[in-house]
Amino acid sequence: MGPGGVGKTTIAAALALQAARRGERACVVTIDPARRLADALGISRLGNEPHLVSPDGGEGWPGQLWAVMLDAQSTFDDLVGRYANSPSQAQAILSNPVYRNLSRALSGTQEYMAVEKLYELQENGAYNLIVVDTPPAQHALDFMEAPKHLARLLDNRVFRLLMTPTRAGLRALELGAHLMLRTIARVAGGQVVTDTVQFFTQFEGMEEGFRARATRADELLHSQRTSFLLVTSPRRDTVDEALHLGAQLGQAGLPARTVVANRCHPHYTPVRRAAAARLTGTALAPLVANLEQLSMVALKEEEQLSRVPAAFPTSQLQHVPLLSRDVCDLVSLAEVSEYLELPPGTFAPLPS
């Protein structure tokens, strides 16, 4: 987790790559629909199903590296197919206009489907490390709360009333919602009301499966098997945002085990004053001035990062330097991974 633009996707991919190079079976999942994960791995495209990444057909590392880019719509459709009582019920829901609009626009859908994909991969048992690249800051917290939000929606009194298949429930719905439905019909058209009623009718019997799945996913996120890594860059604004996010995680009982400071400027040996004076007016003078500026940048970064241990005394602070080139392939990604350290106990045992 971390603020936007600090390199979370790169760090996530580098951690998974490091695990694969150590002989583990790792999968990195990105919730962000942008192409940054595919770019970092040096591959053309990623989809909703795990893709095996390898420099030479699977023989590059003793372990395996898999990657997934979340497709929330496909994941939602798969869930409907899993919990429908019959193929005809699933097809009726998938083709319903209300479902199509809700699954694309409902607040929290992206986050909940990300949790669902994480739970699916964990239940698969094929990986002993799953690294999740979350959305920036506040959306990452939405990701953490998504299962609870879904459970609350399914337990909401109005939703349960809509799902009540008894005549008493339908009469209550008719009495309580008649005026509202008539108003909606005048504004949006009678077909919208018809599609909505049909959607809730078709959904009957499936809500318990969604509720149970959400509960198990929430337990996974809060279990001892899940740990949190906070990524920041050594700037005041991103450190401020990371500290705020970390505090919120701590309040939720989910402290960050590791904090990674990404793209740090290196420290240089300063030029002595006498030597700098002798170089004044020469072709090397601009380089000396540039060195002094870079040294000041490094000191200011160190000052900002000094706040991290004070805020998170139990977390390990790791530094990744600013590289001389962009991370756009497995070679540069491996270079990033050299500066990262996976904590002991990271890897879950694989089934025999």
N, C-alpha and C positions, 0 to 999 in steps of 0.2 A: 504494500500500500504506500501512498505518498501523494504529494501535490502533482499537478500536471506538468509535463515537460522535463521531469528530472531523470528520465531514463528507466522507468519501472519495467518496461517491456524488455529492454536490453538486459537488465539485471536478472529478470525472471528467466529469460532464455539462457543466459550464461550459467545460472545455477543448475538448470536442467542439463545443460551440456556437460558441466563438471561432473554431475552424477553419472551420466552415461560413460564418460571417460574413466570413471572409477569402477565400472562394471555393473552399475545399477540400471534398472529399467525406469526411466523417467518420462513424464509427460508434462509439457508446458501448455497452459490454457490461457488464451487472452479473451477478455470480455469486450475489449475495444474493437469495433468493426473496422478500424483503419488497418492498413497493410503493414504496420510497423513490425509485427512479429515475423511475418513472411520475409520482409526485407532483412531483418537481423539474421535470420537463418539462411539467407541467400537462396531462397526457393521462390518459385513463380507464384504459387497460390496455396491457400489453406482453406479448409472447409470445416463442417460441423462434426466430421468423423476424424479420429486420430490418423495422422499422416506420419509415416516413418521417415525420419530425416537422417541421411547418412552421406558422407563425402564419396563413398565408393561402394554403393550397393549393399550396405549393411555390415561391411567388414572393417569400418573405420575405428570403432571403439569396442572394448570388451562388453559394454552394455548397450542399451538402446535409447534413442532419443525420439520421442513422439511429440507432435504438436497439433493443437486444435484451435481454430478460431470460431468462437461461438456464433451460431446462427439461431437467434432466439425463436424465430418463427418455426423453423424445422424442429427444434426441441419441443416447443409447445405442441405441434402437430403429433409428434411421437408420443407425448404424454396422453393426448386424447385417444390415440390408437391403443395405448396400453390399458387405459382404465375404462374404455367403452365396453358395454355388455355384449356388443355384437359389432361386426363390421358395418352393418347398416346404420347403427347408432353413430359410430365414428364418422362415417361418410356424411351423415346428415348434419353433424356439428361442424365438420371441416368446411362444408359448402355453405353454411349459414352466414349471411353478410354481417350479422352482429358479432359472431365469433371472429371473423376475419378482421373487423375493425378493432375489437377489444384486444386481440392478441398482438396487434401492431402498436396500438396507441395507449393501452392501459398503463397507468403509472406503476413502475416497479416491475413490469414484465421482463425487461432485459436483465435486471438484477436477479429475479427469481429463477429465470431460465438458466442463468449462469450457475446458480447454486445447484439446480437440478442436474446440469451437465457435470459439475464437480462430483455430486453424489453418485451419478451413473458411472463415472470413471473409477471412483473408489470402490463401488460395489463390484465392478468388473474383475478386480483382483489382479489385473495384468501389470500394474505398476507399483513400485515401492516408494516412489516419490512423485507427487503431483504438485506442480508449481502454478499458482493462479495469479495472473497479471490482472489486477483489479482496475476499475476506472479511477480517475483522480479523486482524491480527498473525500468530499461529502458523498459522492456516488459510491465510494467504497463502503462507507457506513451503511448506505441503503442496501448494498449487496449483503452485508452482514445481517441486516434486519429483515430482508425479503421473506424468509420462511415464516417469521412471526406475523408479518403483515398479511400474508396469504391465509394463514390459519385464522387470523382475526376476521378477515373478509368472509371466509367460509362459515364462521360461527356468528356472523352478524345476524341480528334478528330479522332484518328485511330480507337478506339473502335466504335465510332458512325458511321464511314464509313463502318466498317465491318458489323454493324447491319442494314445498310441502305438497305431496301428491293427493292428499285427502280432499273430500268435498268441502269440509269445514275450512280448510286452509284456503281453497280456491274462493270460497265465499268471502272470507276475510280479506283476501287480496282484492276481490271485486269491490267490496265496500270501501276499503281504504284507498284504493288506487284508481277508482273509476274516473274521478275528475282529472287526476294527473295524466292518465293515459289519453283521455279525450283532448286535453290541452296539447300533449305531445303530438297526437295525431293531426291536430290543426296546424301545428308549426312544421313538423317534419314529414307528415304524411302517414296514412294508415298502414302502409307497408312496413314502416319502421316498427310500429307497435306489433304488428303481426310477427315480424322476424324476431323481435325481442321475446315475445311470449313463447314462440317456438323454440328459441335457444334454451331458455330455462327448462322447458319441458323436455327437450332432448338431453339436457345435461343431467337429468334425474338419475341418481344412483352412482354417479361418478365422483361426487364431492368427497366421499370418505377416503377414496384412494389418494386424491390430491392432498387432503388434510394429513393423512398418515405419512405421506412422502415428505411433506413440508416439515413435520415434526422430526423425522429421522435426519433430514438435511440440517436442521438447526442443531441437533445434538452433535452431528459431525463437526460443524463449525466451532462448537464450544468444547470439543473433546480434547484430551491430552495429546491426541495424534496430530492436532492442527496447531501450527505456530505461525507467528506473524512477523514479517520483516518490513521495516519502514525504510523507504528510499527518499533521500533528499539530495539537494545540491548545496554547495557551501555559500549560498546567498542569503541575505537577511530575510527576504520575503518567503523563500521556500523553507528555510529553517523554522520561521515562525509558524507556517502552515503545518509543517511536519510535527512540530511540538504540540500544536493544538489537536491534530489528528491522533497523535500518540496518547495524549491525555484522555481523549474520548474513549479510545480503546481500553486504556487502563481502568477507567470508570466502569466500563462494561465487563471488567474481569478478564480482558484479553490483552495483556501487556505484550508489547513488541519485544521479541527475544533478541533481535538484531536490528541495528540501524546502519544503513549503508550511505555514506556520503559519496556521491558520484560526481565525476568530472572535476576533481580537485587539482589545482595547479601545484606543481612540484616546488620544493624549496631549493634555491640555488645558493652556492657559495658566494657571498658578497665580494665585490671587487674592493680592495683596500683603497683608502683615500689617496694615498701617494700614487698608486698605479693609475687611478682614475684621473688624477690631475695631469699625469704625463700624457694621457691619451686625449686630453682636451684639444679640439681642433683637428684631430686626425680622423681617418675614415672609420675607426673603431668607436669613436665617441657616441654615435647614435646607438650602437649595440650596448654600450655601458648604460646609457639612459634607459634603454628598453629593459635591461636586466634589473635595474632598480625598480622600475614600474611593476615588473612581474613579481619581484620579491615583495613589494607592498601588497599586491593582490593576494599572494599566498598568505601573508600575515593576517590580512583582513578575513580571509576564509577561515583560517585557524581560529580567529577570535569568534566568529559566528558558530563554528562547530564546537567550541568549548562549552556551549550551553547544553549540548546534547547529553553528556554524561551526568550533568547535574540534574537534568529533567528525568533521565532514565538510568538510574544507577545500576540496575540489574541487567541492562542491555549491553551487548557487545557492539562497539563502534568500529566499522570497517571502512577503509578509504579506497576508492577506485580513482586513479588519476585521469586527467584529461588526456586522451590519446591523440596521436598525431594524425589520425584519419578517422573517418566515420566507421561505425560498426555496421557492416553491410554484408558480411559473409561469415562462415564458420571459423575462419582463421582469426579474424579480428574479434569474434565472439569468444574464442578460446583465450585470447589475450586478456579480455575482461575477466574471464573466470579465474585466471591466475591470482587475482587480487581478492577473491571471495573465499570465504571459509564456511562450509556447511557445519552447523553445530552437531555435536555428538547426539546420537539417538534420532537423527533425522529420518533414517530409512526404515520403513515398515517391512516386516518379513513377508516374503512372497510365499503363496501357497505351494506346497510340494507337488 
